[in-house]
Amino acid sequence: MDYKQVIVVRTDIKMSRGKIAAQVAHASLSAALKAMKERPEWFNIWLALGQKKVVLKVEGEEQLIKLYEKAIKLGLPVALIEDMGLTEIPPGTRTAIGIGPAPSEKIDEITGKLKLLK
């Protein structure tokens, strides 16, 4: 079975590439720490297999929150990132989510139709 982590980023917010990278890092680490506590078997397999990550995009907050809620319903480790507002965007802005690590097929139920962030 394949395992991965997916990070989903909003594209409707004006963020520099560096800011996007930071938000992706926050989402990845936060979701991984959740998985380590809640689903250590998934975390350990993912870690041993090279920590596969995929970064996808959505066009707005509503889409992001729907994905977050679906991940919760499916019992996947998920983290919603809200920016502290210290640099480019207002405090509390929801920028990204991290889902997994988890079995790829479970994550694909939620994110399988999204496009890669380029």
ZIJO-V147598 format. One record per backbone hydrogen bond with DSSP energy under -1.0 kcal/mol. NH is the residue of the N-H (numbers start at 1). CO is the residue of the C=O. If there is no record, write none. Layout:
# ZIJO-V147598
nh/co
NH/CO
NH/CO
This chain:
# ZIJO-V147598
nh/co
4/102
5/52
6/99
7/54
8/97
9/56
10/95
11/58
15/13
20/16
21/17
22/18
23/19
24/20
25/21
26/22
27/23
28/24
29/25
30/26
31/27
32/28
33/29
34/30
35/31
36/32
37/33
38/34
39/35
43/39
44/40
45/41
46/42
47/43
48/44
49/45
50/47
51/46
54/5
56/7
57/115
58/9
64/60
65/61
66/62
67/63
68/64
69/65
70/66
71/67
72/68
73/69
74/70
75/72
76/71
79/98
81/96
83/93
92/83
93/90
95/81
97/8
98/79
99/6
100/77
102/4
104/2
107/103
108/104
110/107
111/107
112/108
114/111
117/55
